[in-house]
Amino acid sequence: MKGHDGAALALRATLGPMLFAHGWNKVAGPGGLKGATGWFEALGLRPAGVHARMAAGTEMAAGMGMALGAAGPLPAAATVALMAVAARTDHRGKGFFVFKGGWEYVGVVGGASVALAALGNGRYSVDGLFGHRRSGAGPALFAAGLGVVSAAALLAACYRPAEKPNGTDE
C-alpha cells in the first residue's frame, strides 16, 4: 500500500462512517426525524422538516460516498456545506471548544474533508477502480468553494432564527 493511498483510505474510513452515523441518528436515533425536525425548528431553519430530512440524507450520502471513495470531491463539498451551516446555526458565538458548543468539531470535519479532496480518494476506492484520480488544489478548492456557496445559499433562503430579546442574533 502506497503512503498516499493508505492515507486517503484511512481518512475516508474515519470521516465516511462518522458522517453516515450522524445522518442515520437524525432518522433512527432516540428522537428520530421528529426530534431532528424540532431541533432544526429551534435553530431557525425553515421549513424544519425539509431541512431535517435534507441534512440526514446529505450526511448519509456524503458519508457513503466518502467511505467508498466515489464521486471525487462531491462528498467533501457536501460535508463542507453541512459543517458551514452547522457552524452558523448551532455553533456560532459559543467559542472554539466543542464541549462548550463551539465550532471545533465542524471546523475539523470541514477541514479534513477539504484535505481529502486535495489528497484524492486513492487507488483503493471506487474512483480508483475506474481510473478517476482527481487530486490537488483544484478538487480542494472546488470542494471548499461549492460547499461554502451552497451553505450561503441555503442560509440566505431558509435561515430565519428567532430574534433575541436584545434585538441581536447572537
C-alpha positions as CSV (number, residue, x, y, z in Angstrom):
1,M,0.0,0.0,0.0
2,K,1.5,3.3,-1.0
3,G,1.5,6.0,1.6
4,H,-0.7,8.4,-0.3
5,D,-3.3,5.7,-1.0
6,G,-3.2,4.4,2.6
7,A,-3.7,8.0,3.9
8,A,-6.7,8.5,1.7
9,L,-8.2,5.2,2.8
10,A,-7.6,6.0,6.5
11,L,-9.2,9.4,6.1
12,R,-12.1,8.1,4.2
13,A,-12.6,5.3,6.7
14,T,-12.7,7.8,9.5
15,L,-14.9,10.5,8.0
16,G,-17.3,8.5,5.9
17,P,-18.8,6.2,8.6
18,M,-18.9,9.1,11.1
19,L,-20.9,11.3,8.7
20,F,-23.2,8.4,7.8
21,A,-23.8,7.7,11.6
22,H,-24.7,11.4,12.2
23,G,-27.3,11.2,9.3
24,W,-28.7,7.9,10.5
25,N,-29.0,9.2,14.0
26,K,-31.3,12.0,12.7
27,V,-33.5,9.4,11.2
28,A,-33.4,6.5,13.6
29,G,-31.8,7.9,16.8
30,P,-33.7,8.4,20.1
31,G,-35.8,11.3,18.8
32,G,-35.9,10.2,15.2
33,L,-37.0,12.6,12.4
34,K,-39.5,14.2,14.8
35,G,-36.7,15.2,17.2
36,A,-34.4,16.3,14.4
37,T,-37.2,18.4,13.0
38,G,-37.8,20.1,16.4
39,W,-34.1,20.8,16.7
40,F,-33.9,22.4,13.2
41,E,-37.0,24.4,14.0
42,A,-35.2,25.7,17.2
43,L,-32.2,26.6,15.1
44,G,-34.3,28.7,12.7
45,L,-34.1,26.6,9.6
46,R,-37.5,26.8,7.7
47,P,-39.2,24.5,6.8
48,A,-37.6,22.4,9.6
49,G,-39.0,19.1,8.4
50,V,-37.4,19.5,5.0
51,H,-34.1,20.5,6.5
52,A,-34.0,17.6,8.9
53,R,-34.5,15.2,6.1
54,M,-32.1,17.0,3.8
55,A,-29.4,17.1,6.4
56,A,-29.9,13.4,7.3
57,G,-29.9,12.4,3.6
58,T,-26.9,14.5,2.7
59,E,-24.9,13.2,5.7
60,M,-25.7,9.6,4.8
61,A,-25.0,10.1,1.1
62,A,-21.7,12.1,1.7
63,G,-20.6,9.6,4.3
64,M,-21.2,6.7,2.0
65,G,-19.6,8.4,-1.0
66,M,-16.6,9.3,1.1
67,A,-16.3,5.8,2.7
68,L,-16.4,4.2,-0.7
69,G,-14.2,6.8,-2.4
70,A,-16.8,7.7,-5.0
71,A,-17.6,10.9,-6.9
72,G,-14.4,12.7,-6.4
73,P,-14.7,15.9,-4.4
74,L,-18.5,16.0,-4.3
75,P,-18.9,14.2,-0.9
76,A,-16.3,16.7,0.5
77,A,-18.2,19.6,-0.9
78,A,-21.4,18.3,0.7
79,T,-19.6,17.9,4.0
80,V,-18.2,21.4,3.9
81,A,-21.7,22.7,3.3
82,L,-23.2,20.7,6.2
83,M,-20.4,21.9,8.5
84,A,-20.7,25.5,7.4
85,V,-24.5,25.5,8.1
86,A,-23.9,23.8,11.5
87,A,-21.2,26.4,12.3
88,R,-23.6,29.3,11.5
89,T,-26.8,27.9,13.1
90,D,-25.7,25.8,16.0
91,H,-22.2,26.7,17.0
92,R,-21.9,30.4,16.4
93,G,-21.0,32.6,19.3
94,K,-20.1,29.6,21.5
95,G,-16.3,29.8,21.2
96,F,-13.9,27.2,19.9
97,F,-14.3,24.0,22.1
98,V,-17.0,21.6,21.1
99,F,-17.6,20.6,24.8
100,K,-18.9,24.2,25.2
101,G,-20.9,24.1,22.0
102,G,-18.2,25.7,19.9
103,W,-17.1,25.2,16.3
104,E,-14.1,22.9,16.9
105,Y,-15.8,19.7,15.6
106,V,-17.3,21.3,12.5
107,G,-14.1,23.0,11.7
108,V,-12.1,19.8,11.9
109,V,-14.6,17.8,9.8
110,G,-14.8,20.5,7.2
111,G,-11.1,21.0,7.0
112,A,-10.4,17.2,6.9
113,S,-12.9,16.9,4.0
114,V,-11.1,19.6,2.0
115,A,-7.8,17.8,2.8
116,L,-9.3,14.6,1.4
117,A,-10.4,16.3,-1.7
118,A,-6.8,17.6,-2.2
119,L,-5.4,14.1,-1.4
120,G,-7.9,12.3,-3.7
121,N,-9.6,9.1,-2.9
122,G,-6.6,7.0,-3.9
123,R,-6.4,3.7,-5.7
124,Y,-8.2,1.8,-3.1
125,S,-11.6,3.4,-3.9
126,V,-14.4,3.2,-6.3
127,D,-12.9,6.2,-8.1
128,G,-9.6,4.4,-8.2
129,L,-11.2,1.3,-9.6
130,F,-12.5,3.3,-12.6
131,G,-9.3,5.2,-13.0
132,H,-10.6,8.6,-11.7
133,R,-7.6,10.2,-10.0
134,R,-8.7,13.7,-9.0
135,S,-6.4,15.3,-6.5
136,G,-4.6,18.6,-5.8
137,A,-5.6,22.2,-5.4
138,G,-8.3,22.1,-8.0
139,P,-10.5,19.5,-6.3
140,A,-9.8,21.0,-2.9
141,L,-10.8,24.5,-4.0
142,F,-13.9,23.0,-5.8
143,A,-15.0,21.2,-2.6
144,A,-14.4,24.2,-0.4
145,G,-16.0,26.7,-2.8
146,L,-19.0,24.6,-3.7
147,G,-19.6,23.8,0.0
148,V,-19.4,27.4,1.2
149,V,-21.5,28.8,-1.7
150,S,-24.2,26.1,-1.1
151,A,-24.3,26.8,2.6
152,A,-24.6,30.5,2.0
153,A,-27.4,30.0,-0.5
154,L,-29.3,27.7,1.9
155,L,-28.9,30.1,4.8
156,A,-30.0,33.1,2.7
157,A,-33.1,31.3,1.6
158,C,-34.1,29.4,4.7
159,Y,-32.4,30.6,7.9
160,R,-34.9,32.6,10.0
161,P,-33.8,32.5,13.6
162,A,-35.9,34.0,16.3
163,E,-34.7,37.4,17.5
164,K,-33.1,37.5,20.9
165,P,-34.6,39.9,23.5
166,N,-31.9,42.5,22.9
167,G,-32.6,42.5,19.2
168,T,-29.4,40.8,18.1
169,D,-28.9,37.3,16.6
170,E,-26.0,36.4,18.9
